[in-house]
Amino acid sequence: MSNTEEFRAFVAVHGDEATSREVRDDLGMESLGDGDVLIRVSWSSVNYKDGLASTFNGKVARQKTHVPGIDLAGTVVQAPDDAPACEVGAEVIVHGYDLGVAHHGGFSEYARVPSHWIVPLPHGLSAREAMAIGTAGFTAALSVQTLEDRGLRPGDGPVLVTGASGGVGSIAVDILAGLGYEVVASTGKADGADWLKELGASGVISREETSDASRPLNRERWAGAVDCVGGSTLSYVLSSLRYGASVAASGNTGGASLNTTVFPFILRGASLLGIDSVQCPIEVRRALWQRLATDMRPRHLEVLATGEVTLDELPTALDAVLAGRLKGRTVVRVR
Ligand SMILES: NC(=O)c1ccc[n+]([C@@H]2O[C@H](COP(=O)([O-])OP(=O)(O)OC[C@H]3O[C@@H](n4cnc5c(N)ncnc54)[C@H](OP(=O)(O)O)[C@@H]3O)[C@@H](O)[C@H]2O)c1
């Protein structure tokens, strides 16, 4: 890799009145962000946040000329001798922190990042499989681990997953079912039920049923819940948790505001557990990726990875993720 080599990347330019998006093939090494590790990127993935980072008024990108992509997998081509876990030639994963937000991301043939963002690709996962999991799958795993830390165990009763056909939701269904939980999936997609049952859901219910926030308390139904929808869905989930149960909340595709009462908390001992994959400490991140390659390994990665696109095909995929039309995960073949 010479310092004068040019490479391809998908670039969003955020202007005052619009955002333009194009694949450029003339980016130089000087355009990459700060960092001591240079990675030749092979795969990335499409996340809801990438849609926001590529659109006008998305309020996510913190650079005017921006390479989105909050996930990447690739091979280290330059690294300092003393950097742990990232010797030249090592296969690695990077996601979270500023990647694809305030730092050029994974929709690029090369990325430069600080060594303390690096996760070694665990044995048992290919780079493509790791990106089929990506930030969404990591967030699903973090949600499940957080519920387990709070005491949830298989056999406790049904666990609800909302936004179940999306990235976080579908991988949460797969992981929970693989660990032996009874999973009920909530989806707004009329044709989603068979697919979610294939991933391991024992029951599928409609988005309408899980977004009725009209009552402060409903029948106690769920032993736990993974919610990436927020809004009235999270209100409903809180109102229908069983005594002492918890919901792991990670997203806002259904709205950012939360209207609830104190009753789920003071009458049922319910807990609302916040999930953040972005600033999750690197030690937790590396350990959880080991679980994603072993006991939490999604059992249906080929079914979950419903789409594969190139850099040139990204605009359609990014529009689809923002419109809630994507099912499962879409990987990006970067080279
Ligand atoms: N906290 C974190 O660290 C973290 C990490 C990753 C993602 N997130 C957030 O988690 C959310 C999901 O991310 P993702 O990558 O899974 O996105 P995604 O693939 O687009 O999935 C989101 C799903 O939400 C459901 N949905 C969409 N619009 C909705 C609406 N208006 N009302 C109710 N449900 C709706 C849809 O599922 P159904 O059709 O099946 O209902 C959709 O597939 C996003 O808000 C994202 O920003 C947070």
The ligand as an SDF file (V2000), in Angstrom:
LIG
                    3D

 48 52  0  0  0  0  0  0  0  0999 V2000
  -28.4270    1.4090   20.9710 N   0  0  0  0  0  0  0  0  0  0  0  0
  -27.5730    0.9590   20.0720 C   0  0  0  0  0  0  0  0  0  0  0  0
  -26.3800    0.7990   20.3170 O   0  0  0  0  0  0  0  0  0  0  0  0
  -28.1020    0.6000   18.7180 C   0  0  0  0  0  0  0  0  0  0  0  0
  -27.3730   -0.2460   17.8660 C   0  0  0  0  0  0  0  0  0  0  0  0
  -27.9610   -0.6320   16.6420 C   0  0  0  0  0  0  0  0  0  0  0  0
  -29.1960   -0.1400   16.2790 C   0  0  0  0  0  0  0  0  0  0  0  0
  -29.8230    0.7320   17.1200 N   0  0  0  0  0  0  0  0  0  0  0  0
  -31.1400    1.2550   16.7810 C   0  0  0  0  0  0  0  0  0  0  0  0
  -32.0400    0.1620   16.7770 O   0  0  0  0  0  0  0  0  0  0  0  0
  -33.0640    0.4080   15.8260 C   0  0  0  0  0  0  0  0  0  0  0  0
  -33.1440   -0.7670   14.8670 C   0  0  0  0  0  0  0  0  0  0  0  0
  -31.9460   -0.8490   14.1210 O   0  0  0  0  0  0  0  0  0  0  0  0
  -31.8430   -1.9300   12.9550 P   0  0  0  0  0  0  0  0  0  0  0  0
  -30.4750   -1.8360   12.3870 O   0  0  0  0  0  0  0  0  0  0  0  0
  -32.3680   -3.2260   13.4420 O   0  0  0  0  0  0  0  0  0  0  0  0
  -32.8910   -1.3050   11.9200 O   0  0  0  0  0  0  0  0  0  0  0  0
  -33.7990   -2.0440   10.8380 P   0  0  0  0  0  0  0  0  0  0  0  0
  -33.0730   -3.2060   10.2620 O   0  0  0  0  0  0  0  0  0  0  0  0
  -34.3140   -0.9940    9.9520 O   0  0  0  0  0  0  0  0  0  0  0  0
  -35.0040   -2.6460   11.7020 O   0  0  0  0  0  0  0  0  0  0  0  0
  -35.9140   -1.8220   12.3690 C   0  0  0  0  0  0  0  0  0  0  0  0
  -37.2570   -2.5210   12.4180 C   0  0  0  0  0  0  0  0  0  0  0  0
  -38.1600   -1.7170   13.1980 O   0  0  0  0  0  0  0  0  0  0  0  0
  -39.4670   -1.9270   12.7290 C   0  0  0  0  0  0  0  0  0  0  0  0
  -40.0470   -0.6320   12.3970 N   0  0  0  0  0  0  0  0  0  0  0  0
  -39.7060    0.1830   11.3840 C   0  0  0  0  0  0  0  0  0  0  0  0
  -40.4570    1.2910   11.3960 N   0  0  0  0  0  0  0  0  0  0  0  0
  -41.2890    1.1720   12.4410 C   0  0  0  0  0  0  0  0  0  0  0  0
  -42.3240    1.9840   12.9740 C   0  0  0  0  0  0  0  0  0  0  0  0
  -42.6540    3.1550   12.4430 N   0  0  0  0  0  0  0  0  0  0  0  0
  -42.9740    1.5450   14.0710 N   0  0  0  0  0  0  0  0  0  0  0  0
  -42.6490    0.3720   14.6240 C   0  0  0  0  0  0  0  0  0  0  0  0
  -41.6730   -0.4510   14.1430 N   0  0  0  0  0  0  0  0  0  0  0  0
  -41.0140   -0.0410   13.0760 C   0  0  0  0  0  0  0  0  0  0  0  0
  -39.3830   -2.8180   11.5020 C   0  0  0  0  0  0  0  0  0  0  0  0
  -39.5720   -4.1580   11.9280 O   0  0  0  0  0  0  0  0  0  0  0  0
  -40.9770   -4.9380   11.7530 P   0  0  0  0  0  0  0  0  0  0  0  0
  -41.4600   -4.6010   10.3660 O   0  0  0  0  0  0  0  0  0  0  0  0
  -40.6270   -6.3660   11.9170 O   0  0  0  0  0  0  0  0  0  0  0  0
  -41.9130   -4.4050   12.7930 O   0  0  0  0  0  0  0  0  0  0  0  0
  -37.9610   -2.6400   11.0700 C   0  0  0  0  0  0  0  0  0  0  0  0
  -37.5120   -3.7240   10.3040 O   0  0  0  0  0  0  0  0  0  0  0  0
  -32.7350    1.7550   15.1720 C   0  0  0  0  0  0  0  0  0  0  0  0
  -33.4110    2.7750   15.8610 O   0  0  0  0  0  0  0  0  0  0  0  0
  -31.2400    1.8640   15.4110 C   0  0  0  0  0  0  0  0  0  0  0  0
  -30.7980    3.1880   15.3710 O   0  0  0  0  0  0  0  0  0  0  0  0
  -29.3100    1.1050   18.3090 C   0  0  0  0  0  0  0  0  0  0  0  0
  1  2  1  0
  2  3  2  0
  2  4  1  0
  4  5  1  0
  4 48  2  0
  5  6  2  0
  6  7  1  0
  7  8  2  0
  8  9  1  0
  8 48  1  0
  9 10  1  0
  9 46  1  0
 10 11  1  0
 11 12  1  0
 11 44  1  0
 12 13  1  0
 13 14  1  0
 14 15  2  0
 14 16  1  0
 14 17  1  0
 17 18  1  0
 18 19  2  0
 18 20  1  0
 18 21  1  0
 21 22  1  0
 22 23  1  0
 23 24  1  0
 23 42  1  0
 24 25  1  0
 25 26  1  0
 25 36  1  0
 26 27  1  0
 26 35  1  0
 27 28  2  0
 28 29  1  0
 29 30  1  0
 29 35  2  0
 30 31  1  0
 30 32  2  0
 32 33  1  0
 33 34  2  0
 34 35  1  0
 36 37  1  0
 36 42  1  0
 37 38  1  0
 38 39  2  0
 38 40  1  0
 38 41  1  0
 42 43  1  0
 44 45  1  0
 44 46  1  0
 46 47  1  0
M  CHG  2   8   1  16  -1
M  END
$$$$
